[in-house]
Amino acid sequence: MHSFIEKYAPQRKRAWMAIEAFYKTLPVSLVDMGWEFAQRLGRQTSYSGEFADALTHPAAARIAYLPLWVIESYLENNTTTTEIEELQNCLFASSFLGFCSIRIQDDLLDEDEPNTSVDELLLSNLFANEAVRYLQRIFPSESPLWEHHTRNWREYVHAVNLDKLRDRNGLTPYGERDLLHIGHKAALLKTYPIAVALYMGAENHMGAIGRLMDTFNTAIQLQNDIQSIKEDIESAHYTYPLTSVTLDLGHSANTHPSKGDFQEALIFSDSLVQRSGMSCEVFRDLICLDSEMAYHFPRSARGDRWHPFSPWMN
């Protein structure tokens, strides 16, 4: 297990009971589909292939653990162990369930078939509703968190809509704002680290956390797009790496190249190496944020500054 993930194994274990309990409440008509998704998630994100170990592989969604990481930076504040454990349980459970909801929707959007299963959409909605229910345990309806949550939902919807428009319109060059929208496909997961700052009374930190999450989400999405480039060719999904190398080879904008054209672009263009480096450049942007954020975030119990890049260095 990756050291960053292993560090939070006790907190994950406590929250996992709530996640398994949720599965037992699924409507009878969705039980089989729910467990099929759980088993698939276990195979894709763990060494064992078991759902009980989901999100423990180093290539899995470490972003789901970010709330636990941010909580740790505030542990010197006057909070009791009971309060911290309740916060950890609720935010990790909510983060995991929210991730599952996005994962189901992403799979459906990638298929983009006219006969999309209504059952899968209902299952995704149940995950999203349960994720919100855990947040409601801690944050009342008048909390500023819900404004952030609504804004994140809108960013997510806008980013996904732009993504699908690209697939329908063909090759379209990416600008700076387009790269930001790539990261917004995971905008919903910004809610949880922001929730920690709000809970700890550190509202002035929320802007810095939001910027950190946008940058991190963009880097992760670029990595995912490079790793899934074979599948994206098959489904004609016009991601940033695939679009860029094809345009660089001379194909015109607003056209729909064939699979052979995409494959030729990958073979003869050296720009994919440059695109691969793009995610590293975005990660370096995280380090640039450190100089600003180190002055906003509290010192840890060891007296060290809080470094946003450090969890991914192990």
C-alpha positions as CSV (number, residue, x, y, z in Angstrom):
1,M,0.0,0.0,0.0
2,H,1.2,3.5,-0.8
3,S,2.7,5.2,2.3
4,F,0.3,8.2,2.0
5,I,-2.7,5.9,1.9
6,E,-1.4,3.5,4.5
7,K,-0.9,6.5,6.9
8,Y,-4.7,6.9,7.0
9,A,-5.7,3.2,7.2
10,P,-7.2,3.4,10.7
11,Q,-9.4,6.4,9.7
12,R,-10.4,4.6,6.5
13,K,-11.3,1.4,8.5
14,R,-13.6,3.3,10.8
15,A,-15.4,5.1,8.0
16,W,-15.6,1.9,5.9
17,M,-18.3,0.4,8.2
18,A,-20.6,3.3,7.3
19,I,-19.9,2.8,3.5
20,E,-20.7,-0.9,3.8
21,A,-23.8,-0.1,5.8
22,F,-25.0,2.1,2.9
23,Y,-24.8,-0.8,0.5
24,K,-27.2,-2.7,2.7
25,T,-29.8,0.0,2.3
26,L,-29.9,-0.1,-1.6
27,P,-33.3,-0.7,-3.1
28,V,-33.8,-4.3,-4.1
29,S,-33.9,-3.4,-7.8
30,L,-30.4,-1.8,-7.6
31,V,-28.6,-4.3,-5.2
32,D,-27.0,-6.4,-8.0
33,M,-25.9,-3.4,-10.0
34,G,-24.5,-1.7,-6.8
35,W,-22.4,-4.7,-5.8
36,E,-21.3,-5.2,-9.4
37,F,-20.0,-1.6,-9.4
38,A,-18.4,-2.3,-5.9
39,Q,-16.6,-5.3,-7.2
40,R,-15.4,-3.5,-10.3
41,L,-14.1,-0.6,-8.2
42,G,-12.3,-3.1,-6.0
43,R,-10.6,-4.7,-9.0
44,Q,-9.6,-1.4,-10.5
45,T,-8.3,0.4,-7.3
46,S,-6.7,-2.3,-5.0
47,Y,-4.1,-4.9,-5.1
48,S,-6.4,-7.6,-3.7
49,G,-9.3,-6.9,-6.1
50,E,-11.7,-6.8,-3.2
51,F,-14.2,-4.0,-2.6
52,A,-13.1,-3.9,1.1
53,D,-9.7,-2.7,-0.2
54,A,-11.0,-0.2,-2.8
55,L,-8.9,3.0,-3.2
56,T,-5.8,1.5,-1.6
57,H,-3.8,1.1,-4.8
58,P,-1.3,4.0,-5.3
59,A,-2.8,4.7,-8.7
60,A,-6.2,5.0,-7.2
61,A,-8.0,8.2,-6.2
62,R,-5.8,9.5,-3.4
63,I,-7.8,12.7,-3.7
64,A,-10.5,10.9,-1.6
65,Y,-8.0,11.0,1.3
66,L,-7.3,14.8,1.1
67,P,-9.8,15.7,3.8
68,L,-7.9,13.4,6.3
69,W,-4.7,15.1,5.3
70,V,-6.1,18.6,5.8
71,I,-7.6,17.7,9.1
72,E,-4.1,16.6,10.3
73,S,-2.7,20.1,9.6
74,Y,-5.3,21.5,12.1
75,L,-4.8,19.0,14.9
76,E,-3.1,21.5,17.2
77,N,-6.3,23.4,17.4
78,N,-8.6,23.0,20.5
79,T,-10.6,20.0,19.3
80,T,-11.3,16.8,21.1
81,T,-10.4,13.3,19.9
82,T,-14.1,12.5,19.6
83,E,-14.8,15.5,17.5
84,I,-11.8,14.7,15.2
85,E,-12.9,11.1,14.7
86,E,-16.4,12.1,13.9
87,L,-15.1,14.7,11.4
88,Q,-12.8,12.1,9.8
89,N,-15.5,9.5,9.6
90,C,-18.1,11.8,8.0
91,L,-15.7,13.5,5.5
92,F,-14.0,10.3,4.3
93,A,-17.3,8.5,3.9
94,S,-18.8,11.4,2.1
95,S,-15.7,11.9,-0.1
96,F,-15.7,8.2,-1.0
97,L,-19.4,8.1,-1.8
98,G,-19.1,11.3,-3.8
99,F,-16.2,9.8,-5.8
100,C,-18.3,6.7,-6.5
101,S,-21.1,8.9,-7.8
102,I,-18.8,10.7,-10.2
103,R,-17.2,7.5,-11.3
104,I,-20.5,6.0,-12.3
105,Q,-21.5,9.1,-14.2
106,D,-18.1,9.3,-15.9
107,D,-18.5,5.7,-17.2
108,L,-21.9,6.6,-18.6
109,L,-20.7,9.8,-20.2
110,D,-17.8,7.9,-21.8
111,E,-20.2,5.4,-23.3
112,D,-22.6,8.2,-24.4
113,E,-25.1,5.7,-25.7
114,P,-28.8,6.5,-26.4
115,N,-29.8,3.5,-24.3
116,T,-28.0,4.7,-21.2
117,S,-29.2,2.7,-18.2
118,V,-31.6,4.6,-16.0
119,D,-30.7,2.3,-13.2
120,E,-27.1,3.4,-13.3
121,L,-28.2,7.0,-13.1
122,L,-30.4,6.3,-10.1
123,L,-27.5,4.4,-8.4
124,S,-25.2,7.5,-9.0
125,N,-27.9,9.7,-7.5
126,L,-28.2,7.5,-4.4
127,F,-24.4,7.8,-3.9
128,A,-24.5,11.6,-4.3
129,N,-27.4,11.9,-1.9
130,E,-25.7,9.7,0.8
131,A,-22.5,11.8,0.4
132,V,-24.5,15.0,1.1
133,R,-26.3,13.3,4.1
134,Y,-22.9,12.8,5.8
135,L,-22.0,16.4,5.3
136,Q,-25.3,17.4,6.8
137,R,-24.4,15.7,10.0
138,I,-21.8,18.4,10.6
139,F,-22.8,21.4,8.5
140,P,-26.3,22.8,9.0
141,S,-28.3,24.2,6.0
142,E,-27.2,27.8,6.7
143,S,-23.5,26.9,6.6
144,P,-21.4,28.7,3.9
145,L,-20.2,25.2,2.9
146,W,-23.4,24.7,0.8
147,E,-22.6,27.7,-1.3
148,H,-19.2,26.2,-2.1
149,H,-20.8,22.8,-2.8
150,T,-23.3,24.3,-5.2
151,R,-20.6,26.2,-7.0
152,N,-18.5,23.0,-7.3
153,W,-21.5,21.2,-8.8
154,R,-22.0,23.9,-11.4
155,E,-18.3,23.8,-12.3
156,Y,-18.5,20.0,-12.6
157,V,-21.6,20.2,-14.9
158,H,-20.0,22.9,-17.0
159,A,-16.8,21.0,-17.4
160,V,-18.6,17.7,-18.4
161,N,-20.8,19.6,-20.8
162,L,-17.7,21.2,-22.5
163,D,-16.1,17.7,-22.6
164,K,-19.1,16.2,-24.5
165,L,-19.3,19.2,-26.9
166,R,-15.7,18.6,-27.8
167,D,-16.4,15.0,-28.6
168,R,-19.3,16.0,-30.9
169,N,-17.5,19.0,-32.6
170,G,-14.3,17.2,-33.3
171,L,-10.7,18.5,-32.9
172,T,-10.8,21.8,-31.0
173,P,-7.6,23.5,-29.7
174,Y,-7.3,23.9,-26.0
175,G,-6.7,27.3,-24.4
176,E,-5.7,28.1,-20.8
177,R,-9.3,28.2,-19.5
178,D,-9.9,24.8,-21.2
179,L,-7.1,23.3,-19.1
180,L,-8.7,24.7,-16.0
181,H,-12.0,23.1,-17.0
182,I,-10.2,19.7,-17.3
183,G,-9.6,19.9,-13.5
184,H,-13.2,20.9,-12.9
185,K,-14.3,17.4,-13.9
186,A,-13.4,16.6,-10.3
187,A,-14.7,19.9,-8.8
188,L,-17.1,18.1,-6.5
189,L,-14.2,16.7,-4.5
190,K,-13.1,20.3,-3.6
191,T,-16.0,20.4,-1.1
192,Y,-14.3,18.2,1.5
193,P,-10.9,19.9,2.1
194,I,-12.8,23.2,2.1
195,A,-15.2,21.7,4.7
196,V,-12.3,21.0,7.0
197,A,-11.1,24.6,7.0
198,L,-14.6,25.9,7.6
199,Y,-15.1,23.4,10.5
200,M,-11.8,24.6,12.1
201,G,-12.9,28.3,11.8
202,A,-10.3,29.0,9.1
203,E,-12.5,30.6,6.4
204,N,-9.6,32.6,5.2
205,H,-7.9,29.4,4.1
206,M,-10.7,28.2,1.8
207,G,-9.6,30.2,-1.3
208,A,-6.1,28.8,-1.1
209,I,-7.4,25.3,-0.7
210,G,-9.7,25.8,-3.7
211,R,-6.8,26.9,-5.9
212,L,-4.7,24.0,-4.7
213,M,-7.5,21.5,-5.6
214,D,-8.0,23.0,-9.0
215,T,-4.4,22.7,-9.9
216,F,-4.1,19.2,-8.4
217,N,-7.3,18.0,-10.2
218,T,-5.9,19.3,-13.5
219,A,-2.7,17.4,-13.1
220,I,-4.5,14.2,-12.2
221,Q,-6.9,14.5,-15.1
222,L,-4.0,15.0,-17.5
223,Q,-2.3,11.9,-16.2
224,N,-5.5,9.9,-16.5
225,D,-6.0,11.1,-20.1
226,I,-2.5,9.9,-21.1
227,Q,-3.0,6.6,-19.4
228,S,-6.4,6.0,-21.1
229,I,-5.3,7.2,-24.6
230,K,-5.9,3.7,-26.2
231,E,-9.5,3.7,-24.9
232,D,-10.0,7.3,-25.9
233,I,-9.0,6.5,-29.5
234,E,-11.6,3.7,-29.6
235,S,-14.4,6.0,-28.3
236,A,-13.2,9.1,-30.1
237,H,-12.9,11.0,-26.9
238,Y,-11.1,14.3,-27.7
239,T,-8.9,14.7,-24.6
240,Y,-6.1,17.3,-24.4
241,P,-3.2,14.9,-25.2
242,L,-5.0,13.2,-28.1
243,T,-6.3,16.4,-29.6
244,S,-3.0,18.2,-29.3
245,V,-0.8,15.5,-31.0
246,T,-3.4,15.2,-33.8
247,L,-3.5,18.9,-34.5
248,D,0.3,19.1,-34.3
249,L,0.5,16.6,-37.1
250,G,-1.5,18.9,-39.4
251,H,-5.1,17.7,-39.0
252,S,-7.7,20.6,-39.3
253,A,-9.8,21.8,-36.4
254,N,-13.4,20.8,-36.2
255,T,-12.8,17.5,-38.1
256,H,-13.3,14.0,-36.9
257,P,-10.1,12.0,-37.6
258,S,-10.3,8.2,-37.9
259,K,-8.8,5.7,-35.5
260,G,-5.9,5.3,-38.0
261,D,-5.3,9.1,-38.0
262,F,-5.1,9.1,-34.2
263,Q,-2.7,6.2,-34.2
264,E,-0.5,7.8,-36.9
265,A,-0.4,11.0,-34.8
266,L,0.8,9.1,-31.8
267,I,3.5,7.3,-33.8
268,F,4.9,10.3,-35.7
269,S,4.4,13.2,-33.3
270,D,6.9,13.8,-30.5
271,S,4.6,16.2,-28.8
272,L,3.0,13.5,-26.6
273,V,6.2,13.5,-24.6
274,Q,5.7,17.2,-24.1
275,R,2.1,16.7,-23.2
276,S,3.1,14.0,-20.7
277,G,5.5,16.6,-19.2
278,M,2.5,19.0,-18.8
279,S,1.2,17.1,-15.8
280,C,4.6,17.4,-14.2
281,E,4.5,21.2,-14.9
282,V,1.2,21.5,-13.2
283,F,2.5,19.6,-10.2
284,R,5.3,22.1,-10.0
285,D,2.6,24.8,-9.9
286,L,1.6,23.2,-6.6
287,I,5.0,23.9,-5.2
288,C,4.7,27.5,-6.3
289,L,1.5,27.7,-4.3
290,D,3.4,26.6,-1.2
291,S,5.0,30.0,-0.6
292,E,1.6,31.5,-0.3
293,M,-0.2,28.7,1.5
294,A,2.6,28.1,4.1
295,Y,1.7,31.5,5.6
296,H,-2.0,30.8,5.7
297,F,-2.0,27.3,7.1
298,P,-1.2,26.5,10.7
299,R,2.1,24.8,11.7
300,S,1.9,21.1,12.4
301,A,2.4,19.7,15.9
302,R,6.1,19.2,14.9
303,G,6.4,22.9,14.2
304,D,6.8,22.3,10.4
305,R,5.2,24.4,7.8
306,W,2.3,22.8,5.9
307,H,3.5,21.7,2.4
308,P,0.8,20.9,-0.1
309,F,3.1,18.7,-2.3
310,S,4.6,16.6,0.5
311,P,2.0,13.7,0.6
312,W,2.8,12.8,-3.0
313,M,6.5,12.8,-2.6
314,N,6.4,9.5,-0.6
